[in-house]
């Protein structure tokens, strides 16, 4: 009932000279720096993952065609592939996200972002309060606003 009545009574809009706006701008700048750092850390992880897969593939090629034979390597490749499938399934069970590159990126980004927010003492509660005051129509129900996977800007 209180929310319904609160929606009927217009609240005064925060002014341009409101000191909370300056605080929000400072918090947005800090959060942007945290998001940039989290993105770079996750991208480094993704590049290292690609390097690992390239080295593994080259190693398997070397073992298959020069050292051993396909008869020996076939079961090894099968078990390695099965382990990757199980890792993807475990990722899904743990995060409830699709085990895709984008899902993995978002999961790692959120983890890095949360860790950086805690380590830098960023007041996410205050940030969300100010964001709700100045941007009431935005979807600020989430604790963190994450970057998009598409960085083609």
Secondary structure, DSSP 4 states (H G I P E B T S, - for coil): -HHHHHHHSPPPPPPTT-HHHHHHHHHHHHHHHHHHHHHHHHHHHHHHHHHHHHHHHHHHHHIIIIIS-HHHHHHHHHHHHHHHHHHHHHHHHHH-S-SSHHHHHHHHHHHHHHHHHHHTT--HHHHHHHHHHH-TTS-TTSS-PPPPS----
